[in-house]
Structures are given as C-alpha cells and as structure tokens.
Amino acid sequence: MECDLDNIKVYYEIYGEGYPVLMIHGWYLDHRIMKGCLEPIFETRPNYKRIYFDLPGMGKTKGEEWIKCSDDFLKVTSDFIEKLIPEQNFIIVSESYGSYLARGLIKKKQDLIDGFLFLVPVILPLKDQRELPNPIILIRDTKTFSNLIPFEAELMEDVATLINQKTMERFREEGLFAINIADMEFLNRIQKKRYAFSFDVDKTYNIFDKPTLFFLGRQDSKVGYQNAWKIIEKYPRASFVVLDKAGHIAQIEQEMLFNFLVNDWLNRVEYYISKL
C-alpha cells in the first residue's frame, strides 16, 4: 500500500488489528528487517496493528529530491504517523538509524507514545563520535562463508559476529535484498553531509517514563553500546540489555533472547496501558 503525503508516497504494510505498533527500520534497509524478527512474536500476540513502512530512498519509497537531511526524514515519519493513526496512542519498535528518528518524535508526540524498543540504536549520528568495540567474528562457519559472494562476505563481516548458515540466510532475506534496491546515491549524499539532525535530539526531552527496551550487541562495531548507556537516565522505565555474541544484527544472532525480551517489554506495555 501507499500513503500519499505532501510530495512523497510512502510504501507500507499493515498486519493485524488492535493497538498500533510503528516499526522504523535502519539506513540502507527496508521494512523487511523489522518484519523478519517481529512477526514471529506477534503471531502469538494478535491484538496489535503492526505498521511497517519504507523510509525515503529505501524499499519501495522513492528518495524525493526535496529530501536533503535527517530533519526531512523526521518530517516524513511524523506526517506518516499523523496520516495513518491520527491522535492515536501507539508504541515504536526502531532499529539503528530508525531509533535516531524515533527519539526525534518524542518532543512532539510524547503523550501519544506509550513505549519504545530501541534495537541496536544509533545514539550519535557521526561515527567518529561513537565509542565502538573493535570488529570481531566469534564464530565463522567456514563452509557457509566460503559459499558467499564477496559482497555478501564483506557485509556479514561488517555487521555480524556469528556467521553461519542461519544468520546468513536470515540476513540475506531481511537485509541484503533491501540493500540491493536502495537508492545509494540519494542515501550516501545525505549520510555524508546532513545525516545528523539540525538539533541535539536527546536534549529535546527530559525523560520518557514509559516501558522501554534497549537491545544492544556487545560486539556491535557499527553503533556500539556505551553511548546508549549515557542516555539511560532519561528512560527510568527501561530495561538495558547488552548481549555477548551479538553485533549489529543482534536480533538475528540472539533470536531466542530477543523474542523473550520483546515479549517482556510488551507485557510491561500492556500493564502500563491497563492502568491509564
């Protein structure tokens, strides 16, 4: 489906009925990175309206010329919410860059957002400002790795710490296909010049005191985990989890723990909502 906004059409998919859950994916990817890890969970929790959409220049949403910076990405995201679920309360599941956008929504929509799940979140937009562990591959299935084409092998070494048939197959389905169709010229232009907001996002709000989950990889050499801890006091209802044997695709590498912790977060959200 397409959502017509001012000067852009946003591709989206909706599954289920009930309480809205907005999924915001990361840079170069599309809605499939979210759908792959979350739909198996929501199959046992049917009373949610799951909203997956593609950000500009990714998936099936065109990177329009007027979009020049992350502020514009935030506007598209905010307008999409207001068009699809106007004045409704909802929760957000966000991955990597999507978590940067998600925090940008707090100032304007804090009263409507009842919870956050930050999956391997971007905290600082500029890579040279991040505290990052050195890249490391802890487990490498040599047979699987030898069968990868160079592009796949390079990407897996960039985002994963466990390279085996299962992680490769899931990342190929949920991430690689999206990367192959992303508008690289459009995205690289923004990333090199105006990837950061024009404002310090974590100074736009004081606290967010609703159920939150930070899910991070101890070996994530893309966004790290230490910078996320520095904003933890803004989230007094947050669980903060850093997992060993987990890189920037921690939800794939540590699927069982991810599923358990997301269910725990949803339980906390449901209890919070029941007391409103």
N, C-alpha and C positions, 0 to 999 in steps of 0.2 A: 504494500500500500504506500501511497504518497501523501504527505501532509503539505499543503500549499501555504507557505509563509511569504512574507514580503521578499521578493527577488530570489527565492530559493524553494525547491521542492525537496523535502526530506523523506527518504525511504524509511519505513518502519514496519515492524511485525508485532502483533499482539496475540498473546496466548492466555486463555483462561478469563475468568470473570471474578470480580471482587475488589479487594484493596489494591490500589495501584503500586507497582514497583517499577521504577525507571532504571534502565541499565545504560551506563555510559562507558563505552569502550575506549581503548587507548590509541595512541598515534600509529598510523600506517595500517591499522586493523579495521575490523567492522563488527557488526553485531554478533557474528558467529563466535567470537572469543568469549562473549558473555553467555550466549545461548548454550554452548557446549558444556559449561561447568554448572549452570544453574537449572536448566530444565530437568535434569535427573532429580534434583532436590525438590522442585516444585511439583513433580508428578505425585508426590505423597502429601503435598500441601496445596490442594486445589483452589482454595479461596483467595487467590491472588490474581490480579490482572497484570501480567508481565509485559512490559513495553520495551522492546528492543529497537534501536534506531541507528542509522549510519551517520556519523559526523561528516561535514563537508570534505570532499576530496577522497572519501573512503567508502568502500562498499558501493552502493547504488545511489549515493548522494553526490551530486556534482560539486566540485570546488568552484564556486562562482567568483568572478573577477573582483567583485566588491569586497570580498572577504580578505582582509590583509593581515589580521593578527588574532591573538587568542581572545581579545575582547570581543571580536566579531563572532568567534566560535561560541563564546558565552552567551551572546545575544541570541544566536540561533537556538541554542539549547533552552534558554529561558522562554523564547517565543514558542518553541515546540511544546513545552510543558503547558503554557497558557492556552494554546490552541487545543491540545488533546485532553487535558484534565484540568480545566479552569476551576480555580478556587477549591480544588480537592486536596485533602491530605494524602501524602504518599511517602514512600521510602526510596532511597537511592542505593544501588549497587554500582560501584565505579571501579575501573581498572586503570592503573598507570596514569596517563595524561587525563583520563576521564575523572580521576579523583581531584585533579587540579581544577577542572571545570566545576566539579560538584561542590567544592568548597567556595567557589565563586558565587554559587547560588544562595549561600547562607544568608547574606545581608538582606536580600530581597524576599526570600521565601522561608525564612527560619520557622515561622509559625505554621507552615504547611508541611515541612519535612519532619517526619517522625522517627527517622533513623538513617544511619549511614553504614555501609560496608565499604571500607577502603581496601581494595585489593592491590598489592604492590604499588602503592600510590606515589605519584610524583609530588614531592613536597617543595623542592626548589627547582624552578624551571631550567636554570642554567647548570649544565653538567659539571662545570669546573667549580661550582659552589657545593656540590654534594659530597658527603662522606661515603665513600664506596669501598667495599671489600675487593680484593683482587679476584679476577675471574678464576674459576677452578671447576674442573669436571671431576666429580667424585666417583661416578660410575659411568663407564662407557662400554656399551655392548659393541665389541669390535665388528661383529658380523653386520649389525644394523648400520653402524656408522660407515662401513666400507661400501654399503649399497646406496648411500646418499649422493646426490649430485653435489658439486662444490657449493652452490648457492644454499642448499639445504644444510649442509655441514657447517658452513660459516654461521648461518643464523642460529642453529642449535647451540653451537659453542658460545654464541653471544648471549643467549637468554636462559640456557638450561644448565643445570649441574648434574642431572641424571639423563643420560642419553641411552635409551633402549627402545625396543620396538613400540611399546605402549605410548611413551611420551612423544616419540616421533610421529606416530600415526595421528595422535590427537592434535599435535601442533600443526601438522600438515593440514588437517581438516579445519581446524578452528582459527589458525593464524596465517599459514603460508598462502593459502588461496586468496585471502584478503590482501596480503602484501603484494601479490602479483597483479592485482587490479587497481591498487591505489594510484592516485594522481601524484606521482613522485615530484614532478616539477612544482606543482602547487604547494605541496606539503613541505618540501625542502626549502622553498623560498621563505615561507613563514617561520619554519624552525630556525633558520639561520639568522633571521633579523628580528622577528616580533613574536617569538614563542611565549615570552613572559607577558603577563598582564601589565597594563599601564599602572597598576597599583599592587601593593603588597597584600595578597589575598588573605593571609592569616592575621592581618591587622584590621580587617573589616568587620570582625565579630569578636565578642568577648569570650563567651562559652557556648557550647552546644551540649545541653544537658539531657540528651535523649539516647536511647540504646545505639551503640556504635561498636563496630569491629574493625580493628586494624589487622590485616593478614599479610605478613611480610616474609620474605625469604632471607635466611642468614647469609646465603651466598649470592644474593642479588647484586650483581655488579652494574646494573643499569640505573637503579634509583636508590639502592641501599635500604637501610632500616633505621640508622641512627638519627637522621634528620626528622623522621616521623615521631620519634620519642620526644623531640623538643617541643612538639605542639600538644602532647598528651594532656596537659593540664587544662586545655580548652575543651576537653571531652571527658567530664567527670563520670560518665556512664559508659566508658569504653573498655572493652577487652583488647589487649595489645598482645599479639602473638607473633613471635619470630621463630620460624622453623628451620632446623637443620635439614640438609639435603633438599634445599629449595632455592631456586633462582628467580628469574623474572616471569616464569610460568609456574609459580608455586602451586596454583590451584590444580594443575595437571600433575606435577611431581608428587604432591602430597594430597591426593584426591580424598582419601578417607578422612583425614583430619580436617580438610576444607569442608567437606559435607557435614561433619559433626559440628564444627564451629558455626557454620552458617545456620544450621538448624537451631543451635543455642541462641544465636542472635535473633532469629525470627521468633523464638519463644519469648525472648525479652521484649521484642517489639510488640507482640500480641498482648503481653501483660500490661505494658505501658499504655497501649491504646484502650484496653479494657477499663482503665482507671480514669480516663478522660471524662 
